[in-house]
């Protein structure tokens, strides 16, 4: 129904590594009129590079598609490796083909969030958000290095420094990945991903085993049980599943052509479930009140680049304009952040998280680059929260005080809501029991923009200047 409701012809390419690292992709076709008769599957090859060869062959025949890696957190380090399928170092041919066929990556879904991990981002207090740290369909740990999006973005900078095309300069989306044909974005009404196998709170692992009558005992393997505070719960990966997520695009209209074009140019963002909206632009000489102006978005499109785009050098340091709107049916916003990654002259990559706008108009502490605690609370007896603390909108135009025009860098925006109850707390309240102590009682829902990639002048261009 063009203009109102759009679907795509798509399927999941399901493959993995020998040690059961997840390498799944969702393959999306631009048109419903030009699609292959048979999808390329693991029956043809388990090598994703062969998938890209197939997509390139179709593209030459006028059949356009893209593949979107997902659940990289469960890949055991294989999704964003520095070698190809054969174990050889990544070269230009590999990198160019990968970024052509995979311009986007999934950053969050029901089986965990793949932004980053505390072991990779030690200075990011919010790096532990909705982690599912197992390889998919196992209870084996998944190696963080090579499994998370921010780490991959940094790896891409390091490859560029070696003179290799960056295969990881991608945009981001969120997804659901339930196996029930229904999204699971509501913490207060979460039934997880596995249908009857996750149909009640016991099976989800949020209330003690045996508490609810009618338990389907034969659906839970004995090795999946765990003891917490003297009570028996379903263990394994299922309690770490999250009520996530959503893919969002900025497109001119709700049509297949416009949405696919937005996906291709990476003007996309992801949310962990709530329908927050997020804008992110970068340019030079942007006015500080740009995001407050009635025509600010139009001005930004005219004089800046959007999320997902490359930013060339200009006069002085660039300005990053960002705006976030809360979901009226969720919690208010607490803070607006910019995440920066860069590589220095010695070839070392770095990252930083900077708060750029705080709820209530409170100033950011410049020494710590953090908003002060805004006092948001959650009542764990009924999951009510302090709705008057937090903002419906946050806006900022930020200039990086540590900007170095010679350093390759990426920037993306992240917005955090005030804390709210996680689904396992809702389950416990409904069952009249105490929330499980080893699971997070609350969470801060969030959204992430696609990165803007700052591209410094080449040595030749610098010489000409």
C-alpha positions as CSV (number, residue, x, y, z in Angstrom):
1,X,0.0,0.0,0.0
2,X,2.4,2.7,-1.2
3,X,2.6,5.7,1.1
4,X,1.2,3.8,4.0
5,X,2.7,0.3,4.4
6,X,5.7,-1.2,2.7
7,X,7.1,-4.7,2.7
8,X,10.2,-6.2,1.0
9,X,11.0,-9.5,-0.5
10,X,13.6,-10.9,1.9
11,X,15.0,-14.0,3.5
12,X,17.6,-15.1,6.0
13,X,20.9,-16.6,4.9
14,X,21.7,-18.9,7.8
15,X,25.3,-20.0,8.2
16,X,28.1,-20.1,10.8
17,X,31.7,-20.9,11.5
18,X,33.1,-24.3,12.4
19,X,33.0,-23.4,16.1
20,X,29.4,-22.4,15.9
21,X,29.9,-18.7,15.6
22,X,26.8,-17.0,14.1
23,X,27.2,-15.6,10.6
24,X,23.5,-15.0,9.7
25,X,22.5,-12.4,7.2
26,X,19.1,-11.0,6.2
27,X,19.0,-10.5,2.4
28,X,16.6,-7.8,1.2
29,X,15.6,-7.1,-2.4
30,X,14.9,-3.7,-3.8
31,X,12.0,-4.7,-6.0
32,X,9.3,-7.2,-5.7
33,X,9.2,-7.7,-9.5
34,X,12.8,-8.7,-10.0
35,X,13.8,-11.4,-7.6
36,X,15.6,-14.8,-8.1
37,X,13.5,-18.0,-8.3
38,X,15.6,-19.7,-5.6
39,X,17.4,-18.0,-2.7
40,X,21.1,-18.6,-2.1
41,X,21.4,-20.7,1.0
42,X,23.8,-22.7,3.1
43,X,22.9,-25.7,0.8
44,X,24.8,-23.8,-1.9
45,X,27.6,-22.6,0.3
46,X,28.3,-21.8,3.9
47,X,30.8,-19.1,2.8
48,X,29.3,-15.6,2.9
49,X,31.7,-14.5,0.2
50,X,29.9,-16.9,-2.1
51,X,26.6,-15.2,-1.1
52,X,28.2,-11.8,-2.2
53,X,29.3,-13.4,-5.5
54,X,25.7,-14.5,-6.1
55,X,24.4,-11.0,-5.2
56,X,26.9,-9.4,-7.6
57,X,25.8,-11.7,-10.4
58,X,22.2,-10.8,-9.8
59,X,23.0,-7.1,-9.7
60,X,24.6,-7.3,-13.1
61,X,21.3,-8.7,-14.3
62,X,19.4,-5.8,-12.8
63,X,18.4,-7.5,-9.5
64,X,19.5,-5.3,-6.6
65,X,19.8,-6.5,-3.1
66,X,21.7,-6.1,0.2
67,X,22.7,-8.4,3.0
68,X,22.5,-7.3,6.6
69,X,24.6,-9.2,9.2
70,X,22.8,-9.8,12.4
71,X,23.4,-11.2,15.9
72,X,27.1,-10.5,15.5
73,X,27.3,-10.6,19.3
74,X,26.9,-14.4,19.0
75,X,29.5,-14.8,16.3
76,X,32.4,-15.8,18.6
77,X,34.5,-13.2,17.0
78,X,33.9,-14.3,13.4
79,X,31.5,-11.6,12.0
80,X,34.1,-8.8,11.9
81,X,37.3,-10.8,11.5
82,X,40.5,-9.4,10.0
83,X,40.9,-12.4,7.7
84,X,38.6,-13.8,5.0
85,X,36.8,-17.2,4.9
86,X,40.1,-18.9,3.8
87,X,42.0,-17.3,6.6
88,X,43.9,-14.9,4.5
89,X,44.3,-11.2,5.5
90,X,41.5,-9.0,4.3
91,X,42.4,-7.2,1.0
92,X,40.8,-4.6,-1.2
93,X,38.8,-7.0,-3.3
94,X,37.2,-8.5,-0.2
95,X,36.6,-5.1,1.5
96,X,35.0,-3.5,-1.6
97,X,32.8,-6.5,-2.3
98,X,31.7,-6.7,1.4
99,X,30.7,-3.0,1.8
100,X,29.0,-3.1,-1.6
101,X,26.8,-5.9,-0.5
102,X,26.6,-5.2,3.2
103,X,26.2,-1.4,3.8
104,X,24.2,-2.0,7.0
105,X,24.6,-4.1,10.2
106,X,22.1,-4.9,12.9
107,X,23.1,-3.3,16.3
108,X,20.2,-4.7,18.5
109,X,17.6,-7.4,18.5
110,X,15.9,-9.9,20.8
111,X,19.0,-12.1,21.2
112,X,21.0,-9.2,22.6
113,X,22.6,-5.9,21.6
114,X,25.7,-5.8,19.5
115,X,26.9,-2.2,19.9
116,X,29.7,-2.9,22.3
117,X,30.8,-4.9,25.4
118,X,32.4,-3.8,28.7
119,X,35.5,-5.7,27.8
120,X,35.9,-3.6,24.7
121,X,34.6,-0.2,25.9
122,X,36.0,0.1,29.5
123,X,35.1,3.9,29.6
124,X,31.5,3.5,28.5
125,X,29.3,3.1,31.6
126,X,26.4,1.9,29.4
127,X,28.3,-0.8,27.5
128,X,26.6,-3.6,29.4
129,X,23.2,-3.0,27.8
130,X,21.2,-6.1,27.0
131,X,24.1,-8.4,26.5
132,X,23.5,-12.0,25.2
133,X,27.0,-13.4,25.6
134,X,26.5,-16.9,24.2
135,X,27.0,-18.3,20.7
136,X,23.7,-18.6,19.1
137,X,21.7,-21.8,20.0
138,X,24.4,-22.8,22.6
139,X,25.4,-21.9,26.1
140,X,29.1,-21.5,25.0
141,X,30.6,-18.0,25.5
142,X,31.0,-15.8,22.5
143,X,34.3,-14.0,22.1
144,X,33.7,-10.2,22.3
145,X,36.6,-9.2,19.9
146,X,35.3,-9.3,16.4
147,X,31.7,-9.6,17.5
148,X,30.5,-6.0,18.2
149,X,29.8,-3.1,16.0
150,X,31.9,-0.4,17.6
151,X,34.9,-2.7,17.7
152,X,34.3,-3.4,14.0
153,X,34.1,0.4,13.2
154,X,37.5,0.7,14.9
155,X,38.9,-2.3,13.0
156,X,37.9,-0.6,9.8
157,X,39.9,2.5,10.7
158,X,43.0,0.3,11.3
159,X,42.5,-1.5,8.0
160,X,42.3,1.9,6.2
161,X,45.6,2.9,7.9
162,X,47.2,-0.1,6.2
163,X,46.0,1.2,2.8
164,X,43.0,-1.3,2.6
165,X,39.4,-0.3,1.8
166,X,37.3,-0.2,5.0
167,X,34.8,-3.1,4.9
168,X,33.2,-1.9,8.2
169,X,32.0,1.6,7.4
170,X,28.4,0.5,7.7
171,X,25.2,2.1,9.0
172,X,23.0,0.5,11.7
173,X,19.5,-0.8,12.1
174,X,17.6,-2.7,14.8
175,X,15.6,-5.9,14.3
176,X,13.2,-8.2,16.1
177,X,14.3,-11.8,15.1
178,X,11.4,-13.5,16.9
179,X,10.4,-16.9,15.5
180,X,6.7,-16.1,16.0
181,X,6.0,-13.6,13.2
182,X,5.4,-10.9,15.8
183,X,7.7,-8.1,17.2
184,X,8.5,-8.2,20.9
185,X,9.3,-4.6,21.8
186,X,7.1,-4.2,24.9
187,X,8.9,-4.9,28.2
188,X,5.5,-5.1,30.0
189,X,4.1,-7.7,27.7
190,X,7.1,-9.8,26.6
191,X,6.6,-13.4,25.5
192,X,10.2,-13.8,24.0
193,X,11.0,-15.5,20.7
194,X,10.2,-19.2,20.9
195,X,6.5,-19.5,20.9
196,X,5.3,-22.2,23.3
197,X,8.8,-22.8,24.6
198,X,8.8,-19.3,26.0
199,X,5.1,-18.9,26.6
200,X,5.2,-18.2,30.4
201,X,7.4,-16.5,32.9
202,X,8.9,-19.8,34.1
203,X,10.0,-20.8,30.6
204,X,11.5,-17.4,30.1
205,X,13.5,-17.8,33.3
206,X,12.1,-14.8,35.1
207,X,10.2,-16.6,37.9
208,X,11.2,-19.7,39.9
209,X,10.6,-23.1,38.3
210,X,7.4,-24.8,39.5
211,X,5.7,-21.5,40.7
212,X,3.1,-21.5,37.9
213,X,0.7,-24.4,37.5
214,X,0.7,-26.1,34.1
215,X,4.4,-25.9,33.5
216,X,5.5,-27.7,30.3
217,X,8.3,-29.7,32.0
218,X,9.4,-31.5,28.8
219,X,10.3,-28.2,27.0
220,X,13.2,-27.4,29.3
221,X,16.4,-29.4,29.1
222,X,17.8,-30.2,32.6
223,X,21.2,-28.6,31.8
224,X,19.4,-25.3,31.1
225,X,18.4,-24.9,34.8
226,X,20.2,-22.7,37.3
227,X,20.1,-22.0,41.0
228,X,19.7,-18.4,42.2
229,X,19.2,-17.5,45.9
230,X,18.0,-21.0,46.6
231,X,15.4,-21.0,43.9
232,X,15.5,-23.0,40.6
233,X,15.2,-21.0,37.3
234,X,15.5,-21.7,33.7
235,X,19.0,-20.7,32.7
236,X,21.0,-20.5,29.5
237,X,20.5,-17.8,27.0
238,X,16.7,-17.2,27.3
239,X,16.8,-14.9,30.4
240,X,19.2,-12.6,28.5
241,X,16.9,-12.1,25.6
242,X,15.7,-8.5,25.2
243,X,12.5,-6.8,24.1
244,X,14.2,-5.3,21.0
245,X,14.4,-3.8,18.4
246,X,13.3,-1.5,15.5
247,X,14.9,-0.5,12.2
248,X,14.2,3.2,11.3
249,X,15.0,5.1,8.1
250,X,14.7,8.7,7.1
251,X,13.0,8.5,3.7
252,X,11.1,10.9,1.5
253,X,8.0,8.7,1.4
254,X,6.8,5.3,2.6
255,X,7.5,3.4,-0.6
256,X,9.7,0.5,-1.4
257,X,11.9,2.6,-3.7
258,X,12.4,5.5,-1.2
259,X,13.0,3.3,1.8
260,X,15.5,1.0,0.0
261,X,17.4,4.1,-1.2
262,X,17.6,5.3,2.4
263,X,18.9,1.9,3.5
264,X,21.5,2.1,0.7
265,X,22.7,5.6,1.7
266,X,22.7,4.5,5.4
267,X,20.4,7.2,6.6
268,X,19.2,4.8,9.2
269,X,19.0,4.5,13.0
270,X,18.1,1.7,15.4
271,X,16.1,1.7,18.6
272,X,15.9,-0.9,21.4
273,X,12.1,-1.0,21.0
274,X,10.5,2.3,21.8
275,X,9.7,4.6,18.8
276,X,12.2,7.3,19.6
277,X,13.2,9.5,16.7
278,X,16.8,10.6,16.1
279,X,18.5,13.0,13.7
280,X,22.2,13.4,13.2
281,X,24.1,15.8,10.9
282,X,27.6,17.1,10.5
283,X,29.0,20.2,8.8
284,X,31.0,23.3,9.1
285,X,29.9,26.7,10.5
286,X,26.5,25.3,11.7
287,X,24.7,27.7,14.0
288,X,24.4,26.7,17.6
289,X,20.6,27.1,17.5
290,X,20.2,25.0,14.3
291,X,18.1,22.3,15.9
292,X,15.8,24.9,17.6
293,X,15.0,26.6,14.3
294,X,11.7,25.8,12.6
295,X,13.5,25.1,9.3
296,X,16.6,23.6,11.1
297,X,16.2,20.2,9.4
298,X,15.9,21.7,6.0
299,X,19.0,23.9,6.7
300,X,20.9,20.8,7.9
301,X,20.1,18.9,4.7
302,X,21.2,21.9,2.7
303,X,24.5,22.6,4.5
304,X,25.6,19.4,6.2
305,X,25.8,15.7,5.7
306,X,23.4,13.1,7.2
307,X,23.9,10.1,9.4
308,X,25.6,7.4,7.3
309,X,27.5,9.8,5.1
310,X,31.2,10.8,4.8
311,X,32.4,14.2,6.0
312,X,35.3,15.9,4.1
313,X,37.6,18.4,5.7
314,X,36.4,22.0,6.0
315,X,37.2,25.2,7.7
316,X,38.1,24.4,11.3
317,X,36.4,21.7,13.4
318,X,33.0,20.4,12.2
319,X,29.8,20.8,14.2
320,X,27.6,17.8,14.9
321,X,23.8,18.6,15.1
322,X,21.7,16.1,16.8
323,X,18.0,16.0,17.9
324,X,16.1,13.3,19.7
325,X,12.3,12.9,20.3
326,X,11.0,10.6,23.0
327,X,8.3,7.9,22.4
328,X,5.2,9.4,24.0
329,X,4.3,5.8,25.1
330,X,7.6,5.2,26.8
331,X,9.8,7.0,29.3
332,X,11.3,10.5,28.8
333,X,14.8,11.1,27.6
334,X,17.7,11.4,30.1
335,X,20.8,12.2,27.9
336,X,21.9,12.7,24.4
337,X,25.4,11.4,23.6
338,X,28.0,11.3,20.7
339,X,30.3,8.3,20.5
340,X,33.6,9.0,18.7
341,X,36.2,6.6,17.4
342,X,39.5,7.6,15.9
343,X,42.9,6.4,14.9
344,X,46.1,8.4,15.8
345,X,49.3,8.9,14.0
346,X,50.8,5.8,15.6
347,X,48.0,3.7,14.2
348,X,46.3,3.1,17.6
349,X,42.5,3.3,17.7
350,X,40.6,5.0,20.5
351,X,37.0,5.7,21.4
352,X,35.1,8.2,23.7
353,X,31.5,8.7,24.8
354,X,30.5,12.4,25.3
355,X,27.2,13.6,26.7
356,X,26.1,16.6,24.6
357,X,22.6,17.4,26.1
358,X,21.1,16.7,29.5
359,X,17.5,16.4,30.6
360,X,16.1,19.6,32.3
361,X,18.5,21.8,30.4
362,X,21.3,21.0,32.9
363,X,24.8,21.7,31.7
364,X,27.2,18.9,30.9
365,X,30.1,18.6,33.3
366,X,33.0,19.5,31.0
367,X,35.6,17.6,33.1
368,X,33.8,14.3,32.8
369,X,31.8,15.0,29.6
370,X,28.8,13.6,31.6
371,X,25.3,14.9,32.6
372,X,24.7,14.8,36.3
373,X,22.3,12.2,37.7
374,X,18.8,13.5,36.9
375,X,17.2,11.6,39.8
376,X,15.1,9.3,37.7
377,X,13.7,6.4,39.7
378,X,11.7,3.2,39.2
379,X,9.3,1.7,41.7
380,X,10.0,-2.0,41.5
381,X,6.8,-2.9,43.2
382,X,4.7,-1.7,40.3
383,X,7.2,-0.5,37.6
384,X,6.0,3.1,37.8
385,X,8.7,5.7,37.1
386,X,9.3,9.4,37.7
387,X,7.7,10.7,34.5
388,X,8.4,14.4,35.4
389,X,12.1,13.8,35.4
390,X,13.4,13.8,31.8
391,X,12.6,15.6,28.5
392,X,10.4,14.9,25.6
393,X,13.1,16.3,23.3
394,X,16.9,16.8,23.5
395,X,18.9,18.8,21.0
396,X,22.5,19.9,20.6
397,X,25.0,21.3,18.2
398,X,28.4,20.1,19.4
399,X,31.9,20.8,18.3
400,X,34.6,18.3,19.2
401,X,37.2,20.1,21.3
402,X,39.7,17.4,20.5
403,X,39.2,17.4,16.8
404,X,42.3,16.8,14.7
405,X,41.8,17.3,11.0
406,X,44.5,14.8,10.2
407,X,42.9,11.9,12.1
408,X,40.4,9.6,10.5
409,X,37.4,9.3,12.8
410,X,33.7,8.2,13.1
411,X,30.9,9.7,15.1
412,X,27.4,8.5,15.9
413,X,24.6,9.7,18.2
414,X,23.1,7.7,21.0
415,X,20.0,8.7,23.1
416,X,19.1,7.1,26.4
417,X,15.7,7.1,28.1
418,X,15.2,7.3,31.9
419,X,15.3,3.8,33.5
420,X,12.3,1.6,33.3
421,X,11.5,-2.0,34.3
422,X,13.0,-4.8,32.3
423,X,10.6,-7.6,31.2
424,X,11.8,-10.0,33.9
425,X,10.7,-7.5,36.6
426,X,7.3,-7.2,35.0
427,X,7.0,-11.0,35.0
428,X,7.9,-11.2,38.7
429,X,5.4,-8.5,39.6
430,X,2.6,-10.3,37.7
431,X,3.5,-13.6,39.4
432,X,3.7,-12.1,42.9
433,X,7.4,-13.1,43.4
434,X,10.7,-11.3,44.0
435,X,12.6,-10.3,40.8
436,X,15.4,-12.6,40.0
437,X,18.5,-11.1,41.6
438,X,21.1,-12.0,38.9
439,X,19.1,-10.3,36.1
440,X,18.9,-6.5,35.6
441,X,15.7,-5.2,37.2
442,X,15.7,-2.1,35.0
443,X,17.2,-0.9,31.8
444,X,17.6,2.3,29.8
445,X,16.0,2.0,26.4
446,X,18.0,3.7,23.7
447,X,18.6,4.6,20.0
448,X,21.7,4.7,17.9
449,X,22.3,6.7,14.7
450,X,24.4,5.4,11.8
451,X,27.9,6.8,12.0
452,X,29.2,9.8,10.1
453,X,32.7,9.0,8.8
454,X,35.2,11.9,8.9
455,X,37.6,11.5,6.0
456,X,40.8,13.6,6.4
457,X,42.6,14.9,3.3
458,X,45.1,12.6,1.7
459,X,48.8,13.3,1.9
460,X,48.6,14.4,-1.7
461,X,45.7,16.7,-1.0
462,X,47.4,18.1,2.0
463,X,50.5,18.8,-0.1
464,X,48.4,20.7,-2.6
465,X,46.8,22.8,0.1
